[in-house]
């Protein structure tokens, strides 16, 4: 298998990732990327016939409950110390003409 990554590919990936790599870092990245691609090639050899595709290893389900108000909106307590109020709102000085 032995995937070989070219210098141009590393340069392009560096540009996409907005990385400035030294020559040593580029060589290390080439080896790492080749190793990852070799691993993917090895996984592609597996027989997955009859295996259902999945998006998560654990079953994911929405947990729904009734939306019940238990403590009210607290508007009276919120407005209790307001210097001035009009119905259910604070009265504040006008700031924009």
Backbone as JSON Lines, residues from 0, in Angstrom:
{"i":0,"aa":"X","n":[0.82,-1.19,0.0],"ca":[0.0,0.0,0.0],"c":[0.87,1.25,0.0]}
{"i":1,"aa":"X","n":[1.56,1.51,1.04],"ca":[2.53,2.59,1.18],"c":[2.18,3.84,0.38]}
{"i":2,"aa":"X","n":[1.28,4.62,0.93],"ca":[0.91,5.88,0.31],"c":[2.08,6.85,0.38]}
{"i":3,"aa":"X","n":[2.34,7.54,-0.71],"ca":[3.42,8.53,-0.76],"c":[2.77,9.9,-0.93]}
{"i":4,"aa":"X","n":[3.1,10.79,-0.03],"ca":[2.55,12.14,-0.05],"c":[3.58,13.07,-0.67]}
{"i":5,"aa":"X","n":[3.15,13.84,-1.64],"ca":[4.09,14.73,-2.32],"c":[4.28,16.03,-1.54]}
{"i":6,"aa":"X","n":[5.37,16.72,-1.86],"ca":[5.64,18.02,-1.24],"c":[4.51,19.01,-1.57]}
{"i":7,"aa":"X","n":[3.98,18.91,-2.81],"ca":[2.91,19.82,-3.23],"c":[1.66,19.62,-2.38]}
{"i":8,"aa":"X","n":[1.37,18.35,-2.06],"ca":[0.19,18.06,-1.23],"c":[0.36,18.67,0.16]}
{"i":9,"aa":"X","n":[1.53,18.51,0.75],"ca":[1.78,19.07,2.07],"c":[1.7,20.6,2.03]}
{"i":10,"aa":"X","n":[2.24,21.2,0.99],"ca":[2.16,22.66,0.83],"c":[0.7,23.1,0.77]}
{"i":11,"aa":"X","n":[-0.1,22.38,-0.04],"ca":[-1.51,22.72,-0.23],"c":[-2.28,22.58,1.08]}
{"i":12,"aa":"X","n":[-2.05,21.48,1.79],"ca":[-2.72,21.27,3.08],"c":[-2.3,22.36,4.06]}
{"i":13,"aa":"X","n":[-1.03,22.74,4.05],"ca":[-0.55,23.81,4.92],"c":[-1.24,25.13,4.61]}
{"i":14,"aa":"X","n":[-1.44,25.41,3.33],"ca":[-2.13,26.65,2.94],"c":[-3.59,26.6,3.41]}
{"i":15,"aa":"X","n":[-4.25,25.46,3.19],"ca":[-5.65,25.33,3.61],"c":[-5.8,25.48,5.12]}
{"i":16,"aa":"X","n":[-4.85,24.93,5.86],"ca":[-4.91,24.98,7.33],"c":[-4.28,26.24,7.89]}
{"i":17,"aa":"X","n":[-3.76,27.1,6.99],"ca":[-3.1,28.34,7.41],"c":[-1.96,28.06,8.39]}
{"i":18,"aa":"X","n":[-1.13,27.08,8.0],"ca":[0.03,26.7,8.81],"c":[1.31,27.05,8.07]}
{"i":19,"aa":"X","n":[2.28,27.49,8.82],"ca":[3.62,27.68,8.28],"c":[4.49,26.61,8.9]}
{"i":20,"aa":"X","n":[4.88,25.62,8.09],"ca":[5.63,24.49,8.6],"c":[7.09,24.59,8.18]}
{"i":21,"aa":"X","n":[7.96,24.21,9.11],"ca":[9.39,24.12,8.77],"c":[9.58,22.87,7.91]}
{"i":22,"aa":"X","n":[10.76,22.71,7.34],"ca":[11.05,21.54,6.52],"c":[10.92,20.25,7.33]}
{"i":23,"aa":"X","n":[11.38,20.28,8.59],"ca":[11.27,19.1,9.44],"c":[9.8,18.77,9.73]}
{"i":24,"aa":"X","n":[9.01,19.81,9.98],"ca":[7.58,19.6,10.25],"c":[6.86,19.07,9.02]}
{"i":25,"aa":"X","n":[7.26,19.53,7.84],"ca":[6.66,19.05,6.59],"c":[6.95,17.56,6.41]}
{"i":26,"aa":"X","n":[8.19,17.16,6.67],"ca":[8.56,15.75,6.54],"c":[7.78,14.89,7.52]}
{"i":27,"aa":"X","n":[7.65,15.37,8.76],"ca":[6.89,14.63,9.77],"c":[5.42,14.54,9.37]}
{"i":28,"aa":"X","n":[4.88,15.63,8.83],"ca":[3.48,15.64,8.4],"c":[3.26,14.68,7.24]}
{"i":29,"aa":"X","n":[4.23,14.6,6.32],"ca":[4.12,13.66,5.2],"c":[4.07,12.22,5.71]}
{"i":30,"aa":"X","n":[4.93,11.9,6.67],"ca":[4.93,10.55,7.24],"c":[3.63,10.25,7.96]}
{"i":31,"aa":"X","n":[3.14,11.22,8.76],"ca":[1.89,11.04,9.49],"c":[0.71,10.85,8.54]}
{"i":32,"aa":"X","n":[0.65,11.68,7.5],"ca":[-0.45,11.6,6.56],"c":[-0.4,10.26,5.8]}
{"i":33,"aa":"X","n":[0.77,9.83,5.41],"ca":[0.91,8.54,4.72],"c":[0.47,7.4,5.64]}
{"i":34,"aa":"X","n":[0.83,7.49,6.91],"ca":[0.44,6.47,7.88],"c":[-1.08,6.42,8.04]}
{"i":35,"aa":"X","n":[-1.71,7.59,8.1],"ca":[-3.18,7.63,8.22],"c":[-3.84,7.03,6.98]}
{"i":36,"aa":"X","n":[-3.33,7.37,5.8],"ca":[-3.92,6.83,4.58],"c":[-3.71,5.32,4.46]}
{"i":37,"aa":"X","n":[-2.56,4.83,4.93],"ca":[-2.32,3.38,4.96],"c":[-3.34,2.7,5.87]}
{"i":38,"aa":"X","n":[-3.61,3.32,7.0],"ca":[-4.58,2.75,7.95],"c":[-5.98,2.73,7.31]}
{"i":39,"aa":"X","n":[-6.35,3.78,6.62],"ca":[-7.65,3.82,5.95],"c":[-7.72,2.74,4.87]}
{"i":40,"aa":"X","n":[-6.64,2.56,4.12],"ca":[-6.6,1.5,3.11],"c":[-6.81,0.14,3.76]}
{"i":41,"aa":"X","n":[-6.2,-0.06,4.92],"ca":[-6.35,-1.33,5.63],"c":[-7.81,-1.52,6.06]}
{"i":42,"aa":"X","n":[-8.45,-0.45,6.54],"ca":[-9.85,-0.55,6.94],"c":[-10.75,-0.85,5.74]}
{"i":43,"aa":"X","n":[-10.39,-0.32,4.57],"ca":[-11.19,-0.57,3.37],"c":[-11.15,-2.03,2.94]}
{"i":44,"aa":"X","n":[-10.18,-2.8,3.43],"ca":[-10.09,-4.22,3.09],"c":[-11.09,-5.05,3.88]}
{"i":45,"aa":"X","n":[-11.65,-4.51,4.95],"ca":[-12.58,-5.26,5.79],"c":[-13.86,-5.57,5.04]}
{"i":46,"aa":"X","n":[-14.41,-6.76,5.29],"ca":[-15.68,-7.14,4.7],"c":[-16.8,-6.59,5.6]}
{"i":47,"aa":"X","n":[-17.52,-5.61,5.09],"ca":[-18.6,-4.99,5.87],"c":[-19.98,-5.38,5.34]}
{"i":48,"aa":"X","n":[-20.02,-6.49,4.6],"ca":[-21.29,-6.98,4.08],"c":[-22.25,-7.26,5.23]}
{"i":49,"aa":"X","n":[-23.44,-6.71,5.14],"ca":[-24.45,-6.94,6.17],"c":[-24.32,-6.05,7.39]}
{"i":50,"aa":"X","n":[-23.34,-5.16,7.41],"ca":[-23.17,-4.26,8.55],"c":[-23.93,-2.97,8.26]}
{"i":51,"aa":"X","n":[-24.86,-2.65,9.14],"ca":[-25.67,-1.44,8.95],"c":[-24.82,-0.19,9.18]}
{"i":52,"aa":"X","n":[-24.94,0.8,8.3],"ca":[-24.24,2.06,8.55],"c":[-24.79,2.74,9.8]}
{"i":53,"aa":"X","n":[-23.94,3.46,10.51],"ca":[-24.4,4.16,11.7],"c":[-23.67,5.48,11.83]}
{"i":54,"aa":"X","n":[-24.31,6.39,12.53],"ca":[-23.69,7.7,12.73],"c":[-23.08,7.81,14.13]}
{"i":55,"aa":"X","n":[-23.41,6.88,15.01],"ca":[-22.9,6.93,16.38],"c":[-22.84,5.51,16.91]}
{"i":56,"aa":"X","n":[-21.88,5.22,17.76],"ca":[-21.74,3.85,18.27],"c":[-22.81,3.51,19.3]}
{"i":57,"aa":"X","n":[-23.4,4.5,19.93],"ca":[-24.48,4.27,20.88],"c":[-25.78,4.73,20.27]}
{"i":58,"aa":"X","n":[-26.9,4.09,20.62],"ca":[-28.18,4.57,20.08],"c":[-28.46,5.99,20.6]}
{"i":59,"aa":"X","n":[-28.83,6.87,19.68],"ca":[-29.1,8.26,20.04],"c":[-30.59,8.51,19.83]}
{"i":60,"aa":"X","n":[-31.27,8.87,20.9],"ca":[-32.7,9.15,20.81],"c":[-32.99,10.45,21.55]}
{"i":61,"aa":"X","n":[-33.94,11.21,21.02],"ca":[-34.36,12.41,21.73],"c":[-35.15,12.01,22.96]}
{"i":62,"aa":"X","n":[-34.84,12.64,24.07],"ca":[-35.58,12.4,25.3],"c":[-36.53,13.57,25.46]}
{"i":63,"aa":"X","n":[-37.8,13.3,25.3],"ca":[-38.79,14.36,25.35],"c":[-39.58,14.26,26.66]}
{"i":64,"aa":"X","n":[-40.01,15.4,27.15],"ca":[-40.86,15.44,28.32],"c":[-41.9,16.53,28.1]}
{"i":65,"aa":"X","n":[-42.93,16.52,28.88],"ca":[-43.94,17.56,28.81],"c":[-43.32,18.88,29.26]}
{"i":66,"aa":"X","n":[-43.63,19.94,28.56],"ca":[-43.14,21.26,28.93],"c":[-44.13,21.88,29.9]}
{"i":67,"aa":"X","n":[-43.86,21.72,31.17],"ca":[-44.78,22.17,32.22],"c":[-44.13,23.3,33.0]}
{"i":68,"aa":"X","n":[-44.82,24.42,33.15],"ca":[-44.32,25.54,33.95],"c":[-44.49,25.18,35.41]}
{"i":69,"aa":"X","n":[-43.39,25.25,36.16],"ca":[-43.46,24.88,37.57],"c":[-43.26,26.06,38.52]}
{"i":70,"aa":"X","n":[-42.66,27.16,38.03],"ca":[-42.38,28.25,38.95],"c":[-42.82,29.61,38.42]}
{"i":71,"aa":"X","n":[-43.62,29.67,37.38],"ca":[-44.09,30.94,36.84],"c":[-42.98,31.74,36.21]}
{"i":72,"aa":"X","n":[-43.32,32.93,35.74],"ca":[-42.29,33.73,35.05],"c":[-41.55,34.69,35.98]}
{"i":73,"aa":"X","n":[-42.01,34.88,37.19],"ca":[-41.32,35.73,38.15],"c":[-41.35,37.21,37.82]}
{"i":74,"aa":"X","n":[-42.27,37.64,36.96],"ca":[-42.28,39.05,36.55],"c":[-42.62,39.97,37.72]}
{"i":75,"aa":"X","n":[-43.5,39.59,38.58],"ca":[-43.84,40.45,39.72],"c":[-42.65,40.63,40.65]}
{"i":76,"aa":"X","n":[-41.93,39.56,40.92],"ca":[-40.75,39.65,41.78],"c":[-39.67,40.49,41.09]}
{"i":77,"aa":"X","n":[-39.55,40.36,39.77],"ca":[-38.55,41.12,39.03],"c":[-38.86,42.61,39.07]}
{"i":78,"aa":"X","n":[-40.12,42.96,38.94],"ca":[-40.52,44.37,38.9],"c":[-40.76,44.97,40.29]}
{"i":79,"aa":"X","n":[-40.66,44.17,41.33],"ca":[-40.98,44.64,42.68],"c":[-40.14,45.84,43.11]}
{"i":80,"aa":"X","n":[-38.88,45.89,42.75],"ca":[-37.98,46.98,43.17],"c":[-37.75,48.01,42.08]}
{"i":81,"aa":"X","n":[-38.52,47.96,41.0],"ca":[-38.34,48.93,39.91],"c":[-38.74,50.32,40.4]}
{"i":82,"aa":"X","n":[-37.91,51.34,40.12],"ca":[-38.25,52.69,40.54],"c":[-39.55,53.17,39.87]}
{"i":83,"aa":"X","n":[-39.76,52.74,38.64],"ca":[-40.98,53.12,37.95],"c":[-41.32,52.0,36.97]}
{"i":84,"aa":"X","n":[-42.6,51.68,36.88],"ca":[-43.04,50.63,35.97],"c":[-44.34,51.02,35.32]}
{"i":85,"aa":"X","n":[-44.59,50.46,34.16],"ca":[-45.85,50.67,33.45],"c":[-46.35,49.29,33.07]}
{"i":86,"aa":"X","n":[-47.45,48.89,33.66],"ca":[-48.01,47.55,33.52],"c":[-46.93,46.53,33.86]}
{"i":87,"aa":"X","n":[-46.51,45.68,32.92],"ca":[-45.51,44.64,33.22],"c":[-44.15,44.97,32.62]}
{"i":88,"aa":"X","n":[-43.75,46.26,32.62],"ca":[-42.49,46.64,32.01],"c":[-41.81,47.72,32.86]}
{"i":89,"aa":"X","n":[-40.48,47.79,32.76],"ca":[-39.71,48.83,33.4],"c":[-39.9,50.13,32.59]}
{"i":90,"aa":"X","n":[-39.93,51.29,33.26],"ca":[-39.91,52.57,32.6],"c":[-38.49,53.11,32.75]}
{"i":91,"aa":"X","n":[-37.87,53.43,31.6],"ca":[-36.49,53.9,31.62],"c":[-36.42,55.22,30.86]}
{"i":92,"aa":"X","n":[-35.37,56.02,31.13],"ca":[-35.24,57.28,30.4],"c":[-35.05,57.03,28.89]}
{"i":93,"aa":"X","n":[-35.57,57.94,28.09],"ca":[-35.42,57.84,26.65],"c":[-33.96,58.11,26.3]}
{"i":94,"aa":"X","n":[-33.37,57.23,25.48],"ca":[-31.96,57.38,25.15],"c":[-31.73,57.68,23.66]}
{"i":95,"aa":"X","n":[-32.72,57.47,22.81],"ca":[-32.58,57.68,21.38],"c":[-33.7,58.62,20.91]}
{"i":96,"aa":"X","n":[-33.35,59.62,20.12],"ca":[-34.38,60.52,19.59],"c":[-35.02,59.94,18.36]}
